[in-house]
Amino acid sequence: MPDPDGDRRVVVAGASGLIGSALVDSLRADGVRVTTLVRRPAEQPDEVEWLTGSGPLDPAVLDGADAVVGLNGATIGRFPWTARYKNSLLWSRITPTQAIARAVRELGSDAPAFVSASAVGYYGSAPGRVLTEESPRGETFLADLCGEWEAAALASGDHARVAMLRTAPIVHPQGVLKPLMLLTRFGVSGPIGRGTQKWPWISLDDEVRGIRHVIDSQIAGPVNLVGPTPASANDLGFALAVRMNRPFLLRAPVWAIRLVLGADATEALLTTDATVAPRVLEQSGFTFTHTTVEQAVEAAVPAADA
């Protein structure tokens, strides 16, 4: 029997990152043809150079594809967020998204679906509330950035299906666990601030599966890619400490975090309190592989590291 995915093609921008590389591997493993947009001279037949000059993205690159997935963006895990780095955070997201949206728009009714990255930082901090895709935007720098990011994607024209992936921090050694694992390994981990603030999270496996679910469905608009069970900062930190057989005792005061990381990064990432629900995913029939943050940590941190 022929592979049902064999005649399908997906274009991926940002394929070298944590999420992008895992998505490309998953698609190719199922026989989907993947074209990657790269910011260097193309070295393989399935690569296309872009954003290295002043020219726009050629719409022909997207013609015939089922979807184009935009995952570009400088890491938010680099601190502090200086004015210069804030500009990098903005440019690295808005410029690629605008380029893809322009190419999609020019294809008109032949346009592929545009599945564009965003983040749960869209909501800012909202203690005591459950945030769904219909909840309003927050008031932090990251919320404003996400708002501009999504607006750039929505400029794809009336013919295109556009989905915005409001992704939670990825529970992975190269994601949200990277700094936490270092602290935990040296036995200096503990509550961040009060530690009871809700932290959205998702496993890398479910992130990739969620993106593929969005590609394969008719979902449009914002989609919260976030684990189904709320977890606090303490829940994540303690689960990691247990997995690594290390103590979880030393509290990091907010003033000290703010001094090291800066106010924007502290409020947007570490002390934010947001219970984000994956309403659209669940209503469209998606099922999670990892339903709790403890399961996600266990999957991400091999027993050999424990």
C-alpha positions, 0 to 999 in steps of 0.5 A: 500500500502506498504511503498516504503521506508520500505526496504531501509537502510541508515547508518549514522555516526555523528548521534548525531549532529545537522544535523545528528539527524535531518537527522535520524529523517527524514529518520525514519519518512519515514520508512527508516531503519537507522543504526547509528555508535556510539563512545560508547558501542551500546545500541540499536539494530540499533547502531554499536560501532566504532572508540573506538579501533584500529580495522577498521569498519567492511564492513559487517555493510555497506553491503546491505545499500543504502548509508552511510552518514558521518557527523563526525567533531568537531565543528568549532564554538569553539574559538580560534582555537589553534594548538591543536584544529586545530588537533582536527578539522582535526582528527575528520573529516579525521579519520572517513572518512578514516574508512568509505572509507576503508569499502566501498572500501572493498565491491567493486561492492556491496558498498553503496553510500558514502555521505560525509560531507564537507563545503563551507569553501572549497572555502575560500574567493572570493569576486565578484565571483560566486562559483560553484562546479567546482570552485577551492579550497581556501587557508585558513586553513579551505579550506585545511581541506576540501580538505583533508576531500574530498580526504579521501572520494574519496579513497572509490574505483572505484565502489562507488558513492561518493558525498561530501556535501559542506555545508553552515553554518546552520541557526539554534539556534544551528548553526550559530545563536547561538552566534549571538542570544546571542549578539542580545538578549543583544542588542549588535549586528551589522555589523561584519567588514564591514558587506557587505561580502557574507555569504553562508547559508542554513536552517536545513530543506533544509540541510536535504532535500538536503542530502536525495536528494543526497542519492536518486539521482545518484549525485556524486562529490561535491554538494553545500548545500547552500541557493539559494539567496546570503545574506550578513552578514548584511542581516543575522544579521539584519533579526535576530535582526528584528525577536528578536525585538532588535537593529542592530547598534554596529559594531564589528571591524575586529581587535577586532574579530581577537584578540578574535577568532584568525586569522584563525577562523576570516578569515574562518568564519566571514570576508570571502566573498563567493557567493556560488551557489547550481548549482548541486542541482538546475540542478538535480531538487531540490527545496528549502523550504527557498529561502532567509535568512530572511525566514530561520531565521523566520523558525528557531527562534520561535515567542515566542523568538521574 
